[in-house]
């Protein structure tokens, strides 16, 4: 018999530590060579650790949520015969996986053929929920949000009745949720935000969108988002201070020529921001296709590190849930974030073409922008939004090459 100490390897340039986001083994489990051990999250991605040897797990180097330094023991494995010389563990064939994606443990199972992380399984067991009865997310994996939906809409199944108080639940903030918490805290602590909001008449824009969709053929259907992105890119040429990143430690602002637009996207694991590269060079149909591709990638867990980094400006929209006004939080180190709100219909006074006015039903949408007041003046932010408004309200200009 021998023992093999598996230490957390160097899993990326400049990375000094990683967070344990899931264990696939426990003390006493037998692991095969190349078997899954744990998922480790860095600032860039989640990496799956695999065992270089076969044996029985003697000890593990921390709990889910703990941060482990590179080179620290992750697990100790008891092996048959002499322990082999320690080698750097290998990554899974998938390599780096999208932040927040965990695999189910082969040692914890509450129902056959149900995919879920150990944390979800443990919570379901504590609540008395059969995972086989829970509708999974679109990628086929049951997540905490799916349990929440099950509890909310299946009260008649023997769980909490409508109106009854739920039990207190303690949820450890780990993984992607912790990254989001840290990033948002750093943004609000370091950046003096200010928000400017303007109302835009999008009636003509919606008419043009419908006409384009009617004639699109095999092209992807246009939502409002690619139209807004196209307008933003056109206006940014005159407002380079908004398409920028601020290194506050070095005291340097980089005003970018290309628009690498971050697209805040809701996923089951939390808010993620995939990046539309060179958005200024894409037409409406290309933007629509890229928006759909990136949204699918982050929600399925296949987005790469490159697709989740390097944005120079971010747009965030809740679609039909967008409310009438938002004060979005800047995606640091960017200096601005734009938030279109919900479209509403209201009566408005409009020119009748004969020097008078008439009342007409119009489609209106507020556009919010939050800026870093250290490097962006209120005048510049307001001027940008006013220029954006003029373009939105004269949408034929979006088609002007």
C-alpha positions in Angstrom: 0.0 0.0 0.0 1.1 3.6 -0.6 -0.4 7.0 -0.6 -0.6 9.6 -3.3 -1.1 13.3 -2.5 -2.8 15.1 -5.4 -2.0 18.8 -5.3 -3.9 21.5 -7.1 -1.9 22.1 -10.2 -1.1 25.3 -12.0 -4.4 25.6 -14.1 -3.8 29.0 -15.8 -1.3 31.8 -16.2 -1.4 34.2 -13.3 -3.9 32.1 -11.2 -2.8 31.6 -7.6 -5.9 29.9 -6.2 -9.2 28.3 -7.1 -12.5 27.7 -5.3 -14.0 24.3 -4.7 -17.4 24.4 -6.3 -18.2 20.6 -6.3 -16.8 17.4 -5.0 -17.3 14.2 -7.1 -15.7 12.0 -4.4 -15.9 11.7 -0.6 -13.6 10.1 2.0 -13.8 6.3 1.6 -14.8 6.4 -2.1 -12.8 4.4 -4.6 -11.7 6.5 -7.6 -10.4 5.1 -10.9 -7.5 6.6 -12.8 -8.8 9.6 -14.8 -11.9 9.6 -12.6 -13.5 12.9 -11.6 -12.5 14.3 -8.3 -13.7 18.0 -8.1 -14.7 21.1 -10.0 -12.4 24.1 -9.3 -13.4 27.6 -10.2 -10.9 30.3 -11.1 -11.5 33.9 -12.2 -11.7 32.6 -15.8 -13.5 29.3 -15.9 -14.4 26.1 -14.0 -11.9 23.3 -14.5 -12.6 19.6 -13.7 -9.9 17.8 -11.8 -9.2 14.2 -12.7 -7.3 11.6 -10.7 -3.9 10.4 -12.2 -4.1 7.2 -10.1 -6.6 4.6 -8.9 -7.3 4.1 -5.2 -9.4 5.0 -2.2 -9.8 8.6 -1.0 -8.2 9.0 2.4 -8.7 12.7 2.9 -10.0 15.8 1.0 -8.6 19.3 1.1 -11.6 21.4 2.0 -15.3 21.9 1.7 -17.4 23.3 -1.2 -16.8 27.0 -1.2 -13.3 26.9 0.2 -10.5 28.5 -1.7 -7.4 26.4 -2.3 -3.9 27.8 -3.2 -2.1 26.3 -6.2 0.1 23.5 -5.0 -1.9 22.7 -1.9 -3.1 19.2 -1.3 -6.5 18.5 -2.8 -7.0 14.8 -2.0 -4.9 12.0 -0.6 -5.4 8.7 -2.3 -4.4 5.2 -0.9 -3.1 3.1 -3.8 -2.2 -0.5 -4.3 1.6 -1.1 -4.2 4.0 1.8 -4.1 2.6 5.2 -4.7 3.6 6.6 -8.1 5.6 9.8 -8.5 3.2 12.7 -8.3 2.2 14.1 -11.7 0.2 17.2 -12.6 -3.4 16.1 -13.0 -5.0 16.3 -16.4 -8.1 18.1 -17.4 -11.2 16.4 -18.7 -11.6 16.2 -22.5 -13.8 19.2 -22.2 -11.0 21.2 -20.6 -12.3 24.5 -19.2 -16.1 24.6 -18.8 -18.4 27.5 -18.4 -18.5 29.1 -14.9 -21.2 27.7 -12.7 -21.6 24.3 -14.5 -21.3 21.3 -12.2 -21.6 17.7 -12.9 -23.6 15.3 -10.8 -21.6 13.1 -8.4 -21.4 9.4 -9.3 -21.6 8.6 -5.5 -24.7 10.5 -4.6 -27.9 9.5 -6.3 -31.6 10.1 -5.4 -33.2 8.9 -8.6 -31.9 7.2 -11.7 -31.1 9.2 -14.8 -31.6 12.6 -13.0 -28.8 15.0 -13.6 -28.1 17.3 -10.6 -25.2 18.6 -8.5 -24.5 17.2 -5.1 -25.8 20.4 -3.5 -29.1 20.2 -5.3 -29.5 16.5 -4.4 -28.8 17.2 -0.8 -31.4 20.0 -0.7 -34.0 17.9 -2.5 -33.4 15.1 0.0 -33.8 17.5 3.0 -37.1 18.8 1.5 -38.4 15.3 0.7 -38.5 16.0 -3.0 -38.2 13.2 -5.6 -35.9 14.7 -8.3 -37.6 12.5 -10.9 -40.7 14.6 -10.4 -38.9 17.9 -11.0 -38.8 19.4 -14.5 -35.1 20.1 -15.3 -33.6 23.2 -17.0 -33.3 23.3 -20.7 -30.0 21.5 -20.7 -31.5 18.6 -18.8 -30.0 19.3 -15.4 -32.1 20.0 -12.2 -30.9 23.1 -10.5 -31.8 25.1 -7.4 -34.2 27.3 -9.4 -36.0 24.2 -10.7 -36.5 23.1 -7.1 -37.9 26.6 -6.3 -40.3 26.4 -9.2 -41.4 22.9 -8.1 -42.0 24.1 -4.5 -43.9 27.1 -5.7 -46.3 25.3 -8.1 -46.7 21.9 -6.6 -48.1 22.7 -3.2 -50.8 20.0 -3.7 -48.1 17.4 -4.0 -47.6 17.2 -0.3 -45.3 20.1 0.1 -46.0 23.6 1.5 -49.6 24.7 0.8 -50.2 28.1 -0.7 -49.8 30.9 1.8 -48.0 28.7 4.4 -44.6 29.9 5.7 -41.6 28.2 4.2 -38.9 26.8 6.4 -35.7 28.9 6.8 -33.1 28.0 4.3 -29.3 28.7 4.7 -27.6 28.9 1.3 -23.8 29.2 1.2 -22.7 31.8 -1.4 -20.3 29.9 -3.6 -19.2 29.6 -7.2 -20.7 31.9 -9.7 -23.0 33.5 -7.2 -20.0 34.5 -5.1 -18.2 35.9 -8.1 -21.2 38.0 -9.0 -21.4 39.2 -5.4 -17.7 40.1 -5.3 -17.9 41.9 -8.7 -21.0 43.9 -7.8 -19.6 44.9 -4.4 -16.3 46.0 -6.0 -18.2 48.0 -8.6 -20.4 49.8 -6.2 -17.6 50.4 -3.7 -15.1 51.7 -6.2 -17.2 53.5 -8.8 -19.2 56.6 -8.2 -22.3 55.8 -10.3 -24.7 58.2 -11.8 -27.7 57.2 -14.0 -29.5 59.2 -16.7 -32.8 58.1 -18.2 -34.6 59.3 -21.3 -37.9 58.3 -23.0 -37.8 57.2 -26.6 -40.6 56.8 -29.1 -40.0 53.4 -30.7 -43.2 53.2 -32.7 -41.4 53.6 -36.1 -38.6 51.3 -35.0 -41.2 48.6 -34.2 -42.9 49.1 -37.6 -39.5 48.7 -39.3 -38.6 45.6 -37.3 -41.9 43.9 -38.2 -41.3 44.7 -41.9 -37.8 43.3 -41.8 -39.0 40.2 -40.1 -41.8 39.7 -42.7 -39.1 39.6 -45.4 -36.3 37.9 -43.5 -36.6 34.5 -45.3 -34.1 32.1 -43.6 -32.5 34.8 -41.6 -32.9 34.9 -37.8 -35.9 36.7 -36.4 -35.0 40.3 -35.2 -35.8 41.3 -31.6 -35.4 44.8 -30.4 -31.9 44.1 -29.1 -29.9 44.0 -32.4 -31.6 47.2 -33.5 -30.6 48.9 -30.3 -27.0 47.5 -30.5 -26.7 48.8 -34.1 -27.8 52.2 -33.0 -25.5 52.2 -30.0 -22.5 51.3 -32.2 -23.3 54.1 -34.7 -23.6 56.8 -31.9 -20.5 55.6 -30.0 -18.2 56.8 -32.8 -18.9 60.4 -31.5 -18.7 59.4 -27.8 -15.5 57.4 -27.4 -15.4 58.1 -23.6 -18.2 55.6 -23.1 -16.6 52.7 -24.9 -13.8 52.5 -22.5 -12.1 50.6 -19.6 -10.6 52.4 -16.6 -7.6 51.0 -14.8 -8.0 53.0 -11.6 -4.8 51.6 -10.0 -2.6 52.8 -13.0 -4.8 55.9 -13.6 -5.3 55.0 -17.2 -8.4 55.1 -19.4 -8.3 53.1 -22.6 -10.8 54.3 -25.2 -11.4 51.4 -27.5 -12.0 51.7 -31.2 -13.8 48.4 -31.6 -17.1 47.8 -29.7 -16.9 44.5 -27.8 -20.4 44.6 -26.4 -21.1 42.7 -23.2 -24.6 41.2 -23.2 -25.9 40.6 -19.7 -27.7 37.3 -19.8 -29.8 35.5 -17.2 -28.9 31.9 -16.6 -30.0 29.3 -14.0 -26.6 29.8 -12.3 -26.8 33.6 -12.3 -26.1 36.6 -14.5 -23.4 36.1 -17.1 -22.0 38.5 -19.7 -21.0 37.0 -23.0 -19.3 39.3 -25.4 -20.3 40.3 -29.0 -16.9 40.9 -30.6 -16.6 43.8 -33.1 -20.3 44.6 -32.8 -19.8 47.7 -34.9 -18.9 45.6 -38.0 -22.0 43.4 -37.9 -25.3 44.0 -39.6 -28.7 43.5 -38.0 -28.9 39.8 -39.0 -25.4 39.0 -38.0 -26.1 40.6 -34.6 -29.3 38.6 -34.2 -27.5 35.4 -35.0 -24.6 36.1 -32.6 -27.0 37.2 -29.8 -28.8 33.8 -30.1 -25.6 31.8 -30.3 -24.1 33.4 -27.2 -27.3 33.2 -25.2 -27.5 29.5 -26.0 -23.9 28.9 -25.1 -24.0 30.5 -21.6 -27.3 28.8 -20.8 -26.1 25.4 -21.9 -22.7 25.7 -20.2 -20.6 25.6 -23.4 -19.4 29.3 -23.4 -15.6 29.6 -23.4 -13.5 31.9 -21.3 -12.8 34.1 -24.4 -16.5 34.5 -24.9 -17.0 35.7 -21.4 -14.3 38.4 -21.2 -13.0 41.5 -22.8 -16.1 43.6 -23.1 -15.7 47.4 -23.5 -19.4 48.3 -22.9 -22.4 46.3 -21.6 -26.1 46.3 -22.4 -28.5 44.8 -19.9 -32.2 44.2 -20.6 -34.9 42.3 -18.8 -37.1 42.2 -21.9 -40.8 42.2 -21.0 -39.8 42.4 -17.3 -37.7 45.5 -17.9 -39.8 47.9 -15.8 -40.0 51.6 -16.7 -36.7 52.7 -15.2 -33.5 50.9 -14.2 -30.2 51.9 -12.5 -27.9 49.2 -13.8 -24.6 48.5 -12.1 -21.4 49.0 -14.2 -19.5 45.9 -15.3 -16.1 46.9 -13.9 -13.6 48.0 -15.3 -15.9 49.4 -18.0 -17.2 52.9 -17.5 -20.8 52.6 -18.7 -23.7 50.3 -19.0 -26.9 50.8 -21.0 -30.3 49.4 -19.9 -33.3 49.5 -22.3 -36.6 49.1 -20.4 -40.0 47.7 -21.2 -42.0 49.1 -24.1 -45.3 50.5 -23.1 -48.2 52.0 -25.1 -49.5 55.5 -24.2 -51.5 58.3 -25.8 -49.2 61.1 -27.0 -49.5 64.4 -28.8 -48.0 64.2 -32.2 -47.8 66.7 -35.1 -50.7 66.4 -37.6 -48.7 67.8 -40.5 -50.8 70.9 -40.7 -49.2 72.9 -37.9 -51.3 71.4 -35.2 -51.3 68.3 -33.0 -53.4 65.2 -32.6 -53.5 62.4 -29.9 -52.2 59.1 -31.1 -51.3 55.8 -29.4 -47.5 55.4 -29.4 -45.0 52.8 -28.3 -42.5 54.3 -25.7 -39.4 52.9 -24.1 -37.1 54.4 -21.5 -33.3 54.0 -22.0 -31.1 54.1 -18.9 -27.4 54.6 -18.8 -25.2 54.3 -15.7 -21.7 55.9 -15.9 -18.5 56.1 -13.9 -18.5 59.8 -12.9 -14.7 59.7 -12.4 -14.2 59.6 -16.2 -17.6 60.3 -17.8 -19.3 63.7 -17.4 -23.1 64.0 -17.1 -23.1 66.2 -20.1 -21.5 63.5 -22.2 -23.8 60.8 -21.0 -26.9 62.9 -21.6 -25.6 64.0 -25.1 -25.0 60.3 -26.0 -28.5 59.2 -25.0 -30.1 62.2 -26.9 -28.1 61.2 -30.0 -29.2 57.6 -29.5 -32.8 58.7 -29.1 -32.7 60.7 -32.4 -31.4 57.6 -34.2 -34.0 55.3 -32.6 -36.8 57.6 -33.6 -35.5 57.8 -37.1 -34.8 54.1 -37.7 -34.2 54.3 -41.4 -30.8 55.7 -40.6 -29.9 52.4 -39.1 -29.9 50.9 -42.6 -27.6 53.7 -43.9 -24.2 52.2 -44.5 
